[in-house]
Amino acid sequence: LDISMPLEMGKIIHKVFNNTSSYDALLEDSHLVFSPVPSEERWRSVLVDRFRTEMALLDPAHRAIFLLSDKSQQYEWSLFVSHGPDFFSRLSEGLSSIVERSGFETYSVLEVENGMKNLVAAFVPTSKIVHDSDYDKTEAAKQWMSQRPMGHQSIIQMNMAASMAPLKRNERVLAEVDPDGSPWPKEFQVGTVLGKGSVEGSYFVQGEADESFDLLRREYIRKFSPFDSDTSKRFEVGDVILYQDEQSVYRNGVISARTGENEYSIYLLDFFRTQHHKVPGSRLMLQWESAAESTEETEPQLS
């Protein structure tokens, strides 16, 4: 990724290759993504890592962050390699070669992460099976016994996915802008339901600013609820929310702290993790419809 490439082009690259069909058609199994990461353009490192977490997904897939240094400063780089044999030895050899052939004096690898391990059905290990008793646990036992636990709690909640309530004609809703199936980043605009589409579970929605949305599946439309306008509503740290900006565009983010009475700090789920502080609760709503909203009877239904 060239140093002159703007963020807008990075978004296009992400959207193209985050589509499975495009990814498989345009790239060989073995490929490499490589970018410098200036301190003011951290989105480059995020974009390179998306190839590991959203596109290639499964091993062999590796992402490395490393520094190349000369006498005056350090330069950060981010690298992703898919289906690269002997990744670690080749990374070491490649960086050593760069130092020898360029003006850089040293290199240092800051971080390496791999993709998910795929299931190997009926796996039979060919090397020695290592048991817990093969390890010296002296230091681990000493550290364990010296701990002073403060408390721990795990809560796991499993719910059935609720069916989404149908929409009424002329109902005011939030419609996702350019939906691509990705969980983030997302943007919503206020619109009005015009009618039901020919595809089951789809609707035509027109934006309030006379913006015509494409035919949208129900999952890309969020109903308003009485809770959204409830002045007494409260959010918890970690809640995934929609934030209404100055242009009345709703962007998804996460509650990071409570800063006052019904006042919060949030960060948006965009490339920059944009932060906003002292945001009033009146400009926030939960990203997803509640079970009550999704299962309530809505009459009359559109014909």
Secondary structure by P-SEA (a helix, b strand, c coil): ccccccaaaaaaaaaaaccaaaaaacccccbbbbbbbccccaaaaaaaaaaaccccccccbbbbbbbbbcccbbbbbbbbbccccaaaaaaaaaaaaaaaacccccccccccccccccccccccccccccccccccaaaaaaaaaaccccbbbbbbbbbcbbbbbbbcccbbbbbbcccccccccbbbbbbbbccccccccbbbbbccccccccccccccbbbbcccccccccccccccbbbbbccccbbbbbbbccccccccbbbbcccccccccccccccccccccccccccccccccccc
